[in-house]
Amino acid sequence: MELLSNPKLTKIHQNQRGIELKIGALTNFVITQVGRSQGKSGEVLSGQVGTDARLKDKL
């Protein structure tokens, strides 16, 4: 996606559904499944990203 070629993470917080991200003008990406593993430089989080229903209204 060209839109995400230079994304800026502008907001992150955890709520009941997962970890919510705001990336530039695109809002409310939610990491719905999070895995934790230990990497060389510390803990690594990986997750599956879903989108909030509110995002569909803006497209």
PEZI-V140852 format. One record per helix or strand of 3 or more residues. SS is the DSSP state (alpha for helix, beta for strand). FROM is the first residue (numbers start at 1). LEN is the number of residues. If there is no record, write none. Layout:
ss->{SS | SS}
from->{FROM | FROM}
len->{LEN | LEN}
//
This chain:
ss->{alpha | beta | beta | beta | beta | alpha}
from->{2 | 9 | 18 | 26 | 42 | 53}
len->{3 | 7 | 6 | 14 | 10 | 6}
//
